[in-house]
Amino acid sequence: MDTKRKIGNANRLKLKFWPAPQDYNEAVQNLHLNIADEQLQNGQLSIDRLGLPRPMTGAFASVYRVSAAGQDFALRCFLRDTSDQEQRYQLISKFVCNDDLASTVNFEFIGEGIRVNGRWFPVLKMQWVQGVTLESYVRDHLDQPEKLHEVADRFVEMCADLRRVGVAHGDLQHGNVMVSDGELRLVDYDGMFVPEMQGMESHELGHPNYQHPGRNASHFGAYLDSFSAWVIFVSLRSIALDPSLYDALAAGDDCFLFRGDDLQQPLYSRAFWLLENHANTEIADMAKFLRFQLGQELESVPALDSGMSDVAELPELVPPPFPLDPLEALSAEVSQGITMPLTRTAFSPSVTPDVEPELRTAAPRAVSGNKNCHRHDPLCWQMVMLINPFFWAMLIFLLGVIPNSLELVSNGVDYPGTVIASSTRGRLN
């Protein structure tokens, strides 16, 4: 019995091979051989101009589009394994396939779905959602505020529906909310919570640009989306009221108006500073309400559809230590006769703050081949000498002279030019 237990423990400790994106790319090129689902076996894989698979690869899965039997499916291949993966997806699939939510998409978990290097791995077979991500939709409608107000209202309705049935998506963010024919659809259910999962822990903590800083694996319940829903709603409504905020806060860079740093250190956040000091009182109030929630426990954050409530007095924001408008600051310095030294990197689009200090100095480094630098690598001179015929002539000459010189010294000749007679040398000795 002890021997069997030891063998079992040893097997569990062995490193398990898990496919990488390239492994899946190779496998899906032969659907009829490597896919277990009969419907997908006869499907047509979406490919690029070179005839290669065209996946959408994220942190947790590679997703392929397959057309079969007049329908489009998403084949989701996992990039990592979790101990209770099948159990979780079976519970989620059972709930989603029987709910009345317009935002969820039916899917099937297939335990042995794709063969990679002779071994079978799980996949999800899901209905393909035709549409654009929420971030793309916002970017494409910046000049149509009414569209943005409308999508913000739809987002509130979707979150209310999820709360009504006790479900949380677990990773609400710009890429997991799709706009399809004016409706919102949710994709990527890796972190979803359904009532049957009560008592479990979360395997995912969500996108850091949308999650409460205090979230951890123990947070897993119907309340899970409350904070991220407010982050998205405040961003949508603020951009609809003032589209210039999209560019002012560089939205679209894997975020809307807030980033993880803003949520981790709100007192030093440029986003909160701009929004809370905005001329539009609605924008300012929403930003203050969101900042107040950062000081609350995640479970205590009110649901989006419950609306905003009064908040307590907040700590005063620290004004940004940098100008809010770099071009204005630069013009002011020039008008005051302030010159910028060569080593200064502020407002320079071609130099980033994390560049090595040596690269920000006026004098270039000693780099071989740098025409601006007169210091050269010693290896260059060695190569020049080896291919120079004069060098070899001198070397041959020296190889002939030195042995002769040694012979003269041994015969009583001090080289060069001093001859000591043998008799004299003898008397000196």
Secondary structure, DSSP 8 states (H G I E B T S, - for coil): -HHHHHHHHHHHHS------HHHHHHHGGGHHHHB--HHHHT-EE-B-TTS-B--EE-SSEEEEEEEETTEEEEEEEESS--TTHHHHHHHHHHHHTT---SS---EEEEEEEEEETTEEEEEEEEE---SEEHHHHHHHTTT-HHHHHHHHHHHHHHHHHHHHTT-B-S--STTTEEEETTEEEE---TT-B-GGGTT---S----TTTS-TT--TT--SGGGGHHHHHHHHHHHHHHHH-THHHHHTTTTSSSSS--HHHHH-GGG-HHHHHHHT-SSHHHHHHHHHHHHHTTS-GGGS--GGG--------------SS-SSHHHHHHHHHHTT----TT--TT-TT--TTS-GGGGSSS----TT-TT-----HHHHHHHHHT-HHHHHHHHHHHHHHHHHHHHHHTTEETTTEE--HHHHHHH-
